[in-house]
């Protein structure tokens, strides 16, 4: 190789190296994530470095001071969502599907079935509350109904009759219904979560925290796929976890306020409103002595507009603006569908009373979430006929089938 050729080769190498450095510089600016693994061997550090490269979710103004008074003279949040629609649920894909094992694939149902025992703040305990006692009248140990003296049938014969009829104890009616409904829904491809399996508390707040935590986690995962993060939503996760296990804690009560919805919960509700493929059913037994049969209740904007404060007070953070951006039409449609099918398949549970079988109501089960949510009161404890009818396992199975059919019709026969 001559000296001239050597100089040309050296110049080519220098030029190539310079071009490579320039390319690496600009590529690193455009694709910094490509260089992370080379610099960080620790998986935690690598994950944190990748997270630092994500854009934070843009959130609009979320200050309670921006709330304006509604026609009731109460402060109310705007109906507009404060976050972009990152999760898009296309329910049209379910329209016209046949009722089979794949009909509701992608649909998610949360079920809360059981008694409710809310934590009461000390200042909120009404006069005489601590003196309230359970009914101490003699009750049947199996049905828990008042004992009535009947002649001609011995106790052993009664037990044989109950065993033959597959009778369910009153305290197990709701749990039995939840499990049968879960199976019916899963047989159509839906994913079902029983909130009481994740929370041992009978608190409504605990059940809402279970739902909120899972939806928030799903949303954060979807943001990550699109190279976004949300510090505000991430900050809610520890409080939601705490609210599941300790719904009476100060942190839980600060999130789930008594009067109105605070800015943190408003953010979560605006996230949940994007999940149209997720719905929620709370199954209850009523306490009315003048009603019988099934009632389907939903929390709507009319009721929501009445739960708020007329003024903000730093000394009382429980007073917050009202939230009204619920999907009322979907809640009402599902409630009507469920009640109609139950009445058709189980006429014995048709509603009787001075109100209506389907109504908007101030149920907590629909206030602290923004899913398509319905509270189903399947009967009244004080009505002996209701309870005895619901104790029959075959009737509970039919009830579960009617509710599951309603869910199928709601998604697959949608207008």
Backbone torsions as a table, in degrees:
resi	resn	phi	psi	omega
1	UNK	NA	129.1	179.3
2	UNK	-77.8	165.6	179.6
3	UNK	-62.7	-34.8	-179.0
4	UNK	-66.6	-43.1	178.5
5	UNK	-66.1	-37.7	179.6
6	UNK	-62.6	-41.5	178.7
7	UNK	-65.4	-38.9	178.0
8	UNK	-64.4	-42.3	179.2
9	UNK	-63.0	-43.9	179.2
10	UNK	-62.8	-42.2	179.0
11	UNK	-62.7	-39.1	179.2
12	UNK	-65.1	-40.4	179.3
13	UNK	-65.2	-43.5	179.6
14	UNK	-63.2	-42.0	179.8
15	UNK	-65.1	-42.9	179.1
16	UNK	-62.8	-42.5	179.6
17	UNK	-63.2	-40.3	179.5
18	UNK	-65.2	-43.2	177.8
19	UNK	-62.8	-39.5	179.3
20	UNK	-64.7	-40.8	178.4
21	UNK	-64.7	-41.6	178.8
22	UNK	-64.9	-42.4	179.4
23	UNK	-62.2	-45.9	179.7
24	UNK	-61.8	-37.7	-179.3
25	UNK	-62.4	-50.5	-177.7
26	UNK	-72.3	-35.5	178.9
27	UNK	-65.5	-36.1	177.9
28	UNK	-65.6	-34.3	177.3
29	UNK	-68.5	-39.8	-176.6
30	UNK	-80.0	-42.0	-176.6
31	UNK	-125.2	68.4	-178.0
32	UNK	-65.4	-26.6	-178.1
33	UNK	-64.3	-21.4	-179.0
34	UNK	-69.8	-16.8	-177.1
35	UNK	-104.1	-1.4	-174.1
36	UNK	-67.9	-45.8	-174.6
37	UNK	-63.2	-33.1	-179.2
38	UNK	-67.7	-26.5	-176.0
39	UNK	-97.3	-18.3	-174.3
40	UNK	-132.7	118.1	177.9
41	UNK	-91.3	-26.6	-179.7
42	UNK	-72.9	122.7	-177.6
43	UNK	-59.6	-35.6	-179.9
44	UNK	-67.2	-45.9	178.4
45	UNK	-62.8	-38.4	179.1
46	UNK	-64.2	-43.0	179.4
47	UNK	-64.2	-42.0	179.5
48	UNK	-65.8	-38.3	179.3
49	UNK	-65.7	-41.2	177.5
50	UNK	-64.0	-39.6	-179.9
51	UNK	-63.9	-37.8	-179.0
52	UNK	-63.2	-23.5	-179.5
53	UNK	-82.8	-12.6	-178.3
54	UNK	-76.8	149.8	174.5
55	UNK	-81.4	141.6	178.4
56	UNK	-78.3	140.8	-178.7
57	UNK	-59.5	124.7	178.6
58	UNK	-71.6	125.7	-179.7
59	UNK	-121.3	133.6	179.2
60	UNK	-75.0	177.3	-178.9
61	UNK	-52.5	126.6	-176.3
62	UNK	-132.3	38.9	-179.3
63	UNK	-98.8	126.7	178.9
64	UNK	-53.5	-23.9	-179.5
65	UNK	-67.8	-15.9	179.0
66	UNK	-86.4	-8.0	179.2
67	UNK	-67.1	145.6	179.3
68	UNK	-117.6	158.9	-176.7
69	UNK	-76.5	140.3	177.0
70	UNK	-91.5	-171.8	-176.9
71	UNK	-70.3	-6.1	175.6
72	UNK	-96.9	1.2	-179.8
73	UNK	79.8	16.8	-179.9
74	UNK	-109.9	146.7	175.8
75	UNK	-65.8	139.4	-178.8
76	UNK	-142.4	140.8	175.1
77	UNK	-69.2	154.4	173.5
78	UNK	-64.5	149.5	178.6
79	UNK	-75.1	-15.1	-179.9
80	UNK	-72.8	140.5	177.7
81	UNK	-71.7	145.3	-179.0
82	UNK	-93.0	-0.4	-179.9
83	UNK	-126.9	152.4	178.0
84	UNK	-67.0	157.3	-179.3
85	UNK	-84.6	86.0	178.8
86	UNK	-81.2	-33.6	178.1
87	UNK	-97.9	120.1	-178.7
88	UNK	-115.5	114.8	-179.8
89	UNK	-98.9	116.8	179.2
90	UNK	-98.5	94.4	-178.1
91	UNK	-77.2	-10.7	-179.3
92	UNK	-64.7	-22.0	-179.0
93	UNK	-68.5	-16.6	-179.4
94	UNK	-91.8	-15.9	-174.4
95	UNK	-62.8	125.8	176.2
96	UNK	82.6	4.9	179.3
97	UNK	-67.2	144.9	174.9
98	UNK	-72.5	151.7	179.3
99	UNK	-79.9	96.7	-179.3
100	UNK	-147.2	-165.8	-174.9
101	UNK	-70.0	-9.5	-178.3
102	UNK	-117.2	2.4	-172.8
103	UNK	-56.5	-42.0	-173.5
104	UNK	-114.4	28.6	176.1
105	UNK	-62.8	129.4	-177.0
106	UNK	98.1	-15.9	176.2
107	UNK	-83.0	138.2	-179.4
108	UNK	-121.5	132.5	178.8
109	UNK	-123.1	128.8	170.0
110	UNK	-101.9	132.1	178.8
111	UNK	-121.8	125.7	171.3
112	UNK	-114.4	109.1	-177.9
113	UNK	-121.6	118.6	177.4
114	UNK	154.3	178.7	178.1
115	UNK	-69.7	156.8	-179.7
116	UNK	-117.7	130.8	176.8
117	UNK	-136.3	95.4	-177.5
118	UNK	-76.4	144.3	171.5
119	UNK	-70.2	132.0	179.7
120	UNK	-112.3	126.6	176.9
121	UNK	-64.0	146.6	-176.2
122	UNK	-54.2	-41.4	-178.1
123	UNK	-69.6	-17.1	-176.4
124	UNK	-96.4	-2.3	-178.2
125	UNK	-69.1	118.3	-178.0
126	UNK	-69.7	159.3	-179.4
127	UNK	-59.2	131.6	178.1
128	UNK	85.2	-0.9	-176.7
129	UNK	-61.6	-40.1	-175.4
130	UNK	-72.5	-13.2	-178.9
131	UNK	-96.5	-1.6	-178.4
132	UNK	-72.3	128.9	-177.7
133	UNK	-118.6	158.3	176.6
134	UNK	-72.7	157.6	178.3
135	UNK	-63.2	120.9	-176.4
136	UNK	-100.3	10.0	177.5
137	UNK	-65.8	151.9	-179.7
138	UNK	-59.1	131.6	179.9
139	UNK	-127.9	156.2	175.2
140	UNK	-68.9	125.3	-176.7
141	UNK	-64.1	-17.7	-178.9
142	UNK	-95.2	-49.3	-176.9
143	UNK	-89.6	-18.9	-175.9
144	UNK	65.3	11.3	176.2
145	UNK	-88.7	156.9	179.2
146	UNK	-55.8	137.6	-179.8
147	UNK	-72.2	130.6	174.7
148	UNK	-121.8	132.4	-176.8
149	UNK	-70.8	120.6	177.0
150	UNK	-127.5	139.1	-178.7
151	UNK	-105.6	156.9	172.3
152	UNK	96.5	-11.3	179.8
153	UNK	-127.7	119.9	-177.9
154	UNK	-80.2	160.7	-179.0
155	UNK	-60.8	-43.8	177.9
156	UNK	-58.9	-39.0	179.5
157	UNK	-65.5	-38.1	177.7
158	UNK	-61.2	-45.2	-178.3
159	UNK	-64.2	-39.3	178.2
160	UNK	-63.3	-40.4	-179.5
161	UNK	-65.2	-41.8	179.2
162	UNK	-64.6	-41.0	-179.7
163	UNK	-64.2	-39.7	-179.9
164	UNK	-65.5	-37.3	-176.9
165	UNK	-85.2	-1.7	-178.4
166	UNK	53.7	60.2	-177.7
167	UNK	-82.5	138.9	178.6
168	UNK	-104.8	135.4	178.4
169	UNK	-63.1	145.2	-179.0
170	UNK	-52.0	-39.1	-178.7
171	UNK	-69.6	-10.2	-178.4
172	UNK	-110.3	0.2	-176.7
173	UNK	-60.3	-51.3	-175.8
174	UNK	-65.6	-42.1	179.3
175	UNK	-65.2	-40.8	178.3
176	UNK	-63.3	-43.2	178.8
177	UNK	-62.6	-43.6	-179.1
178	UNK	-59.9	-43.2	-178.1
179	UNK	-69.7	-38.1	178.1
180	UNK	-69.9	-38.0	177.2
181	UNK	-65.8	-39.5	177.9
182	UNK	-57.9	-45.2	179.9
183	UNK	-64.7	-43.4	179.5
184	UNK	-59.4	-42.6	-178.6
185	UNK	-71.1	-40.9	178.9
186	UNK	-66.5	-30.2	176.3
187	UNK	-66.2	-16.0	175.3
188	UNK	-103.9	10.4	174.5
189	UNK	94.6	-2.2	-178.3
190	UNK	-75.0	158.1	172.6
191	UNK	-100.9	129.0	-173.8
192	UNK	-125.6	133.8	175.7
193	UNK	-120.7	129.7	172.9
194	UNK	-94.8	112.0	-173.6
195	UNK	-62.3	-28.9	-178.1
196	UNK	-71.9	-12.9	175.0
197	UNK	-80.8	-20.7	178.4
198	UNK	-100.2	-17.5	178.9
199	UNK	-134.1	125.1	178.2
200	UNK	-85.6	-4.8	-179.2
201	UNK	-80.1	147.3	175.5
202	UNK	-90.9	9.8	-177.8
203	UNK	-78.5	139.0	174.4
204	UNK	-61.8	-39.1	-178.6
205	UNK	-61.4	-39.8	179.3
206	UNK	-61.3	-42.6	-179.9
207	UNK	-66.4	-40.0	178.8
208	UNK	-65.8	-34.6	178.6
209	UNK	-67.7	-36.3	175.9
210	UNK	-58.8	-47.9	-179.1
211	UNK	-65.8	-49.3	-177.8
212	UNK	-59.8	-40.1	-179.3
213	UNK	-63.7	-44.5	-177.5
214	UNK	-68.3	-41.2	179.0
215	UNK	-65.6	-41.4	179.1
216	UNK	-61.7	-42.5	179.5
217	UNK	-64.4	-40.9	178.1
218	UNK	-62.4	-43.6	-177.4
219	UNK	-64.6	-42.2	178.8
220	UNK	-62.8	-37.8	177.9
221	UNK	-65.0	-39.4	178.7
222	UNK	-69.3	-37.2	175.9
223	UNK	-61.0	-42.5	-178.5
224	UNK	-60.2	-39.3	179.1
225	UNK	-62.6	-25.8	-179.8
226	UNK	-103.6	17.5	177.1
227	UNK	63.1	37.4	175.1
228	UNK	-123.2	161.3	173.3
229	UNK	-139.1	169.2	174.8
230	UNK	-142.5	105.2	179.2
231	UNK	-63.4	-38.1	-178.4
232	UNK	-63.5	-42.7	-179.8
233	UNK	-72.9	-39.2	177.5
234	UNK	-58.9	-36.3	-179.3
235	UNK	-65.4	-25.7	-179.7
236	UNK	-75.4	-25.4	-172.5
237	UNK	-56.2	-50.2	179.3
238	UNK	-58.6	-39.0	179.4
239	UNK	-66.6	-39.4	178.4
240	UNK	-65.2	-42.2	176.5
241	UNK	-58.6	-47.3	-179.4
242	UNK	-63.2	-36.3	-178.2
243	UNK	-69.7	-25.6	177.3
244	UNK	-66.8	-46.4	-175.6
245	UNK	-89.0	-27.4	-176.7
246	UNK	-137.4	71.0	-175.1
247	UNK	-66.4	-12.6	179.3
248	UNK	-94.6	2.0	-177.8
249	UNK	-69.7	162.3	179.3
250	UNK	-62.1	-38.4	-179.9
251	UNK	-63.9	-41.6	179.9
252	UNK	-66.2	-43.9	-178.7
253	UNK	-70.0	-25.3	176.6
254	UNK	-71.3	-29.7	178.5
255	UNK	-84.9	-48.8	-179.0
256	UNK	-97.3	81.3	-174.0
257	UNK	-72.4	154.0	-177.8
258	UNK	-71.7	-38.7	-172.0
259	UNK	-124.8	98.1	-177.4
260	UNK	92.5	-177.1	-176.9
261	UNK	-123.0	125.9	-179.1
262	UNK	-80.5	174.9	-173.0
263	UNK	-64.3	-35.5	179.7
264	UNK	-67.1	-45.1	179.2
265	UNK	-70.2	-32.8	176.1
266	UNK	-58.9	-42.8	177.9
267	UNK	-59.5	-45.1	179.9
268	UNK	-64.3	-41.0	178.6
269	UNK	-64.3	-35.1	177.6
270	UNK	-71.4	-27.8	172.4
271	UNK	-69.1	-47.7	-175.5
272	UNK	-64.2	-29.2	-177.8
273	UNK	-66.0	-14.3	177.9
274	UNK	-82.0	-15.5	-174.0
275	UNK	-96.5	74.4	-178.3
276	UNK	-71.4	-18.2	-179.7
277	UNK	-87.5	2.3	178.1
278	UNK	-112.2	131.0	175.8
279	UNK	-134.7	169.5	-168.6
280	UNK	-139.7	131.8	176.2
281	UNK	-124.4	128.5	171.4
282	UNK	-108.3	127.4	-176.6
283	UNK	-106.3	125.2	-174.3
284	UNK	-136.2	162.8	164.7
285	UNK	-109.6	137.3	-177.0
286	UNK	-85.2	169.1	-178.8
287	UNK	-115.8	10.2	-177.2
288	UNK	-74.5	141.7	176.0
289	UNK	-99.9	-2.5	-178.1
290	UNK	-116.9	1.5	179.4
291	UNK	-122.8	163.6	173.4
292	UNK	-151.3	160.5	178.1
293	UNK	86.0	-170.6	-172.2
294	UNK	-88.1	137.9	171.9
295	UNK	-126.6	137.2	176.6
296	UNK	-112.9	115.5	-173.8
297	UNK	-114.1	144.1	176.5
298	UNK	-140.8	147.0	179.2
299	UNK	-92.2	123.8	-175.9
300	UNK	-124.0	-174.8	-176.2
301	UNK	-67.9	-33.1	-179.6
302	UNK	-63.4	-47.3	177.1
303	UNK	-67.6	-43.0	-178.0
304	UNK	-58.8	-34.7	-178.6
305	UNK	-66.5	-17.1	-179.3
306	UNK	-92.6	-8.9	179.7
307	UNK	-103.6	90.2	179.4
308	UNK	-173.3	171.4	-177.8
309	UNK	-103.8	149.9	177.6
310	UNK	-80.9	-15.5	179.6
311	UNK	-156.8	149.1	177.4
312	UNK	-84.6	141.5	-177.7
313	UNK	-141.2	112.8	-178.1
314	UNK	-61.0	-26.7	179.9
315	UNK	-74.4	-17.8	179.4
316	UNK	-132.9	80.7	-176.1
317	UNK	-67.3	-8.9	177.1
318	UNK	-69.9	-19.4	178.8
319	UNK	-86.4	113.4	-175.7
320	UNK	-135.7	168.1	178.3
321	UNK	-66.0	155.5	177.5
322	UNK	-75.7	151.0	176.9
323	UNK	-117.6	129.3	-175.0
324	UNK	-128.6	5.0	-174.6
325	UNK	-85.3	49.4	176.2
326	UNK	-90.4	152.3	176.1
327	UNK	-83.1	79.4	-173.3
328	UNK	-64.5	-40.1	-176.4
329	UNK	-63.2	-39.9	178.6
330	UNK	-68.0	-41.7	178.8
331	UNK	-62.3	-45.0	-179.5
332	UNK	-65.9	-41.1	-178.6
333	UNK	-64.1	-42.5	178.2
334	UNK	-65.9	-42.0	179.2
335	UNK	-60.2	-43.8	179.9
336	UNK	-66.0	-37.8	-178.6
337	UNK	-66.8	-45.0	179.7
338	UNK	-63.0	-49.2	-178.3
339	UNK	-61.5	-41.2	-178.4
340	UNK	-63.8	-43.7	-179.3
341	UNK	-69.6	-38.4	178.0
342	UNK	-64.4	-42.6	179.2
343	UNK	-62.3	-34.5	-179.4
344	UNK	-74.8	-43.5	-175.5
345	UNK	-87.8	-25.1	179.3
346	UNK	-134.3	73.7	-177.9
347	UNK	-59.5	-21.5	178.6
348	UNK	-64.2	-20.4	-179.9
349	UNK	-101.5	13.9	176.4
350	UNK	-60.2	141.1	-175.9
351	UNK	-67.8	137.5	172.9
352	UNK	-133.8	124.0	-178.7
353	UNK	167.1	-175.9	-175.8
354	UNK	-87.0	-11.3	-179.5
355	UNK	-98.4	-154.4	177.2
356	UNK	-118.1	155.2	-176.2
357	UNK	-68.9	-29.7	177.9
358	UNK	-121.0	125.2	-177.8
359	UNK	-157.3	152.2	172.1
360	UNK	-75.8	134.2	-173.6
361	UNK	-147.9	157.1	-179.1
362	UNK	-81.7	55.9	179.8
363	UNK	-83.4	131.9	-178.9
364	UNK	-63.0	-30.2	-177.4
365	UNK	-60.7	-20.2	179.3
366	UNK	-110.0	-4.0	-176.1
367	UNK	-86.2	-40.4	-174.5
368	UNK	-94.4	14.3	172.0
369	UNK	-141.8	163.4	-179.6
370	UNK	-125.4	36.9	173.5
371	UNK	-92.1	175.2	168.8
372	UNK	-72.4	102.5	-170.2
373	UNK	-123.1	134.5	178.2
374	UNK	-135.4	134.5	173.0
375	UNK	-100.0	121.9	-175.9
376	UNK	-108.2	110.8	174.8
377	UNK	-91.1	107.9	-170.2
378	UNK	-86.8	-4.1	179.2
379	UNK	168.5	172.9	-177.6
380	UNK	-110.6	132.3	-179.5
381	UNK	-59.4	-37.0	-175.8
382	UNK	-75.7	-11.3	-179.4
383	UNK	-95.1	107.9	-175.4
384	UNK	-60.7	-37.5	179.8
385	UNK	-65.2	-41.6	177.1
386	UNK	-57.5	-50.4	-175.3
387	UNK	-65.7	-45.2	-179.4
388	UNK	-63.9	-37.0	178.1
389	UNK	-66.4	-41.5	-178.4
390	UNK	-75.5	-14.1	177.5
391	UNK	-75.4	-17.1	179.5
392	UNK	-77.1	120.6	-176.4
393	UNK	-59.9	-34.9	179.3
394	UNK	-64.4	-35.5	177.9
395	UNK	-70.2	-37.5	177.1
396	UNK	-64.0	-39.5	178.7
397	UNK	-63.6	-43.5	178.4
398	UNK	-63.9	-37.9	178.0
399	UNK	-62.3	-44.3	178.2
400	UNK	-62.2	-40.4	179.3
401	UNK	-64.5	-39.6	-179.9
402	UNK	-66.2	-39.9	179.3
403	UNK	-68.3	-43.9	179.1
404	UNK	-62.6	-39.5	176.6
405	UNK	-61.1	-39.1	178.6
406	UNK	-61.7	-40.8	178.4
407	UNK	-64.7	-42.7	177.5
408	UNK	-60.2	-46.9	-179.3
409	UNK	-65.3	-36.6	-178.4
410	UNK	-60.7	-43.0	-177.4
411	UNK	-90.5	-35.8	-173.0
412	UNK	-96.7	-18.5	176.1
413	UNK	-112.0	24.6	-177.2
414	UNK	-64.2	147.9	179.8
415	UNK	-68.2	NA	NA
